């Protein structure tokens, strides 16, 4: 979705429309790919995530009207990238 490169499904991370910790509409990571509803896939890298944010691809891919916070996905990817 972000970089638009094809990859095997197991190499990608699924995201879905959900809500953040404050109950606001947000894009949330679904690493197990078990959440119900429409999902979208992107490479689990910060670079691919930033491209998707810049292109405003999340709302379009998830067919969601209105704004979606992408912070939960960014936080998830940042925590995976931290060696701590």
Contact map, one row per residue, 1 for C-alpha under 8 A:
111110000000000000000000000000000000000111000001000100001100100000000000000000000000
111100000000000000000000000000000000000001100001111110101000000000000000000000000000
111110000000000000000000000000000000000001000001001100000000000000000000000000000000
111111000000000000000000000000000000000000000000000000000000000000000000000000000000
101111100000000000000000000000000000000000000000000000000000000000000000000000000000
000111110000000000000000000000000000000000000000000000000000000000000000000000000000
000011111011000000000000000000000000000000000000000000000000000000000000000000000000
000001111111000000000000000000000000000000000000000000000000000000000000000000000000
000000111111100000000000000000000000000010000000000000000000000000000000000000000000
000000011111100000000000000000000000000000000000000000000000000000000000000000000000
000000111111100000000000000000000000000000110000000000000000000000000000000000000000
000000111111110000000000000000000000000011110000000000000000000000000000000000000000
000000001111111000000000000011101000000011110000000000000000000000000000000000000000
000000000001111100000000000011111000001111000000000000000000000000000000000000000000
000000000000111110000000001111100000001111000000000000000000000000000000100000000000
000000000000011111000000001111000010111100000000000000000000010000000000000000000000
000000000000001111100000111100000000011000000000000000000000010100010000000000000000
000000000000000111110000111100000000000000000000000000000000000000000000000000000000
000000000000000011111111111100000000000000000000000000000000000000000000000000000000
000000000000000001111111111100000000000000000000000000000000000000001001000000000000
000000000000000000111111000000000000000000000000000000000000000000000000000000000000
000000000000000000111111000000000000000000000000000000000000000000000000000000000000
000000000000000000111111100000000000000000000000000000000000000000000000000000000000
000000000000000000111111110000000000000000000000000000000000000000001000000000000000
000000000000000011110011111000000000000000000000000000000000000000111000000000000000
000000000000000011110001111100000000000000000000000000000000000000011111000000000000
000000000000001111110000111110000000000000000000000000000100000000011111100000000000
000000000000001111110000011111000000000000000000000000000000000000000101100000000000
000000000000111100000000001111100000000000000000000000000000000000000001100100000000
000000000000111100000000000111111110000000000000000000000000000000000000000000000000
000000000000111000000000000011111000000000000000000000000000000000000000000000000000
000000000000010000000000000001111110000000000000000000000000000000000000000000000000
000000000000110000000000000001111110000000000000000000000000000000000000000000000000
000000000000000000000000000001011111000000000000000000000000000000000000000000000000
000000000000000100000000000001011111100000000000000000000000000000000000000000000000
000000000000000000000000000000000111110000000000000000000000000000000000000000000000
000000000000000100000000000000000011111000000000000000000000000000000000000000000000
000000000000000110000000000000000001111100000000000000000000010000000000000000000000
000000000000011110000000000000000000111110000000000000000000110000000000000000000000
100000000000011100000000000000000000011111000000000000000100110000000000000000000000
100000001001111000000000000000000000001111100000000000000000000000000000000000000000
111000000001111000000000000000000000000111110001100000000000000000000000000000000000
010000000011100000000000000000000000000011111001100000000000000000000000000000000000
000000000011100000000000000000000000000001111101100000000000000000000000000010000000
000000000000000000000000000000000000000000111111100000000000000000000000000010000000
000000000000000000000000000000000000000000011111110000000000000000000000010011000000
000000000000000000000000000000000000000000001111111000000000000000000000000000000000
111000000000000000000000000000000000000001111111111100000000000000000000000000000000
010000000000000000000000000000000000000001111111111110000000000000000000110000000000
010000000000000000000000000000000000000000000111111111000000000000000000000000000000
011000000000000000000000000000000000000000000011111111100000000000000000000000000000
111000000000000000000000000000000000000000000001111111111100000000000000000000000000
010000000000000000000000000000000000000000000000111111111100000000000100000000000000
000000000000000000000000000000000000000000000000011111111000000000000000000000000000
010000000000000000000000000000000000000000000000001111111000000000000000000000000000
000000000000000000000000000000000000000000000000000111111111000000000000000000000000
110000000000000000000000000000000000000000000000000111111111100000000000000000000000
100000000000000000000000001000000000000100000000000110011111110000010000000000000000
000000000000000000000000000000000000000000000000000000011111111111110000000000000000
000000000000000000000000000000000000000000000000000000011111111100000000000000000000
100000000000000000000000000000000000001100000000000000001111111100000000000000000000
000000000000000110000000000000000000011100000000000000000111111100000000000000000000
000000000000000000000000000000000000000000000000000000000011111110000000000000000000
000000000000000010000000000000000000000000000000000000000011111111110000000000000000
000000000000000000000000000000000000000000000000000000000010001111100000000000000000
000000000000000000000000000000000000000000000000000000000010000111110000000000000000
000000000000000000000000100000000000000000000000000000000010000111111000000000000000
000000000000000010000000111000000000000000000000000000000110000101111100000000000000
000000000000000000010001111000000000000000000000000000000000000000111111000000000000
000000000000000000000000011100000000000000000000000010000000000000011111110000000000
000000000000000000000000011000000000000000000000000000000000000000001111111000000000
000000000000000000010000011110000000000000000000000000000000000000001111111100000000
000000000000001000000000001110000000000000000000100000000000000000000111111110000000
000000000000000000000000000000000000000000000100100000000000000000000111111111000000
000000000000000000000000000000000000000000000000000000000000000000000011111111100000
000000000000000000000000000010000000000000000000000000000000000000000001111111110000
000000000000000000000000000000000000000000011100000000000000000000000000111111111000
000000000000000000000000000000000000000000000100000000000000000000000000011111111100
000000000000000000000000000000000000000000000000000000000000000000000000001111111100
000000000000000000000000000000000000000000000000000000000000000000000000000111111110
000000000000000000000000000000000000000000000000000000000000000000000000000011111110
000000000000000000000000000000000000000000000000000000000000000000000000000001111111
000000000000000000000000000000000000000000000000000000000000000000000000000000011111
000000000000000000000000000000000000000000000000000000000000000000000000000000000111
